[in-house]
Amino acid sequence: MDNAGLRDAAAGLFPGGVNSPVRSFRSVGGNPIPIARGQGPFVFDTESRRYIDFVAAFGPLILGHAAPPIVEAIRQAAGDGTAFGALTPGEVDLGRRITEATGLERIRFVNSGTEATMTAIRLARAATGRDIVVKFDGCYHGHSDGLLVKAGSGVATLGLSDSAGVPGPIAGLTAVLPYNDPAALAAWFAAHPADTAAVIVEPIAGNMGLIEPSPAFLDALQRIPRAHGALLIADEVITGFRLRYGLSGVLPAADLVCLGKIIGGGLPVGALGGRRGLMDLLAPLGPVYQAGTLSGNPLVMAAGAAMLDALADGRACYRAAELAGHLQDGVETGLRRAGVPGSVVRRGSMLTLFFREGAPHDYETARESDSARFAHFHRAMLNRGVMLPPSQFETWFVSAAHSEAEIDSAVTAAHEALREVASL
Ligand SMILES: Cc1ncc(COP(=O)(O)O)c(C=O)c1O
């Protein structure tokens, strides 16, 4: 089946023709490209057209597509059986690697980042005996009811649902504050000193495009909730093991940490972890129920262990970041030459080109980007064989499988695409 045939068939099977909304290209227009296979830094559509890929499955694939050690690990694990509903050696192996690399005393494996954050919040509520959760505008923590909430009109209001089907009383248990605003966090706790169970945050935000946390914000996150008896949950689903081997290191005082993506080697995974006393509130030791038929699945554990093996010496993370730096330099040069206002924000191997002057510091400033220009740029890059995430508010991921040649090609494409954008 060719690309169009596959899209038509999918449209008759899946709402919007996809199984996760961002894949539908709604925010950039044009037709989504069905991917038949990937190899290293490339993906290939069903018509064998090749693209340099910076989507990387939205983060997990820091070694590129079909990395041989991971494929081999999955193959071997599958030969021994795909699921047992019992403890397996692979869980202990990956669990040890993660706890040693992160300092988390206990972890629990789940099947997605959504499950990890949902469970972390349940745990925080049980540990504190409180109900309110604070999140930050523009941070995404998966699609559980209480986290699909947007800010009300005031800064420190309880949230309104961002999705149909979320009951008002559930959305009303989540408060949404602006990212990078220590004063708003302080004001929230001054007004509600004893109601908040937890503050959940992406330590380096990747879901409104890439946004750097300010030192003052990081400091406030680690001081203020604790001073009021609330827990801090660091959502490192994207950043864990990408910026370095282990956690990002920017929120060392977090009480609970959520992981996903890279630790599963590209298979479905999530995990939450923290100190022993807190984590042992989970069933079967404690009263907080959480379970999963396929949690700790042997294929996932094997893929994750092979991934962490390949990352342990730090060279792959370093290489991916170095290449991302070259991509950033090239795109910035392209912006200058084309005279297009824009800003490239990068941390390690993650980067975003915002079509606005200066780096944004929160969701409001991120939204000042010219999304129409991004949509045109995205299409122009696709036409030149470069696959970028299909939204202004996603992060591009560079892998250690990219080489200078792919980065140079992507930069050349970006220069041409930016000239097109300039003439809009
Ligand atoms: C920071 C963050 N947390 C949680 C999630 C949810 O993870 P999943 O899509 O595996 O449910 C995502 C997904 O992109 C994420 O970026």
Ligand as a Chemical Component Dictionary entry (heavy atoms), coordinates in Angstrom:
data_LIG
# 
_chem_comp.id                   LIG 
_chem_comp.type                 NON-POLYMER 
_chem_comp.pdbx_formal_charge   0 
_chem_comp.three_letter_code    LIG 
# 
loop_
_chem_comp_atom.comp_id 
_chem_comp_atom.atom_id 
_chem_comp_atom.alt_atom_id 
_chem_comp_atom.type_symbol 
_chem_comp_atom.charge 
_chem_comp_atom.model_Cartn_x 
_chem_comp_atom.model_Cartn_y 
_chem_comp_atom.model_Cartn_z 
_chem_comp_atom.pdbx_ordinal 
LIG C1 C1 C 0 7.348 14.939 30.106 1  
LIG C2 C2 C 0 6.364 13.868 29.742 2  
LIG N1 N1 N 0 5.700 13.225 30.706 3  
LIG C3 C3 C 0 4.825 12.249 30.434 4  
LIG C4 C4 C 0 4.556 11.885 29.139 5  
LIG C5 C5 C 0 3.575 10.802 28.854 6  
LIG O1 O1 O 0 4.244 9.668  28.423 7  
LIG P1 P1 P 0 3.483 8.575  27.524 8  
LIG O2 O2 O 0 3.222 9.196  26.201 9  
LIG O3 O3 O 0 4.454 7.434  27.492 10 
LIG O4 O4 O 0 2.233 8.228  28.264 11 
LIG C6 C6 C 0 5.222 12.524 28.097 12 
LIG C7 C7 C 0 4.965 12.153 26.691 13 
LIG O5 O5 O 0 5.443 12.717 25.766 14 
LIG C8 C8 C 0 6.151 13.540 28.399 15 
LIG O6 O6 O 0 6.809 14.195 27.425 16 
# 
loop_
_chem_comp_bond.comp_id 
_chem_comp_bond.atom_id_1 
_chem_comp_bond.atom_id_2 
_chem_comp_bond.value_order 
_chem_comp_bond.pdbx_ordinal 
LIG C1 C2 SING 1  
LIG C2 N1 SING 2  
LIG C2 C8 DOUB 3  
LIG N1 C3 DOUB 4  
LIG C3 C4 SING 5  
LIG C4 C5 SING 6  
LIG C4 C6 DOUB 7  
LIG C5 O1 SING 8  
LIG O1 P1 SING 9  
LIG P1 O2 DOUB 10 
LIG P1 O3 SING 11 
LIG P1 O4 SING 12 
LIG C6 C7 SING 13 
LIG C6 C8 SING 14 
LIG C7 O5 DOUB 15 
LIG C8 O6 SING 16 
# 
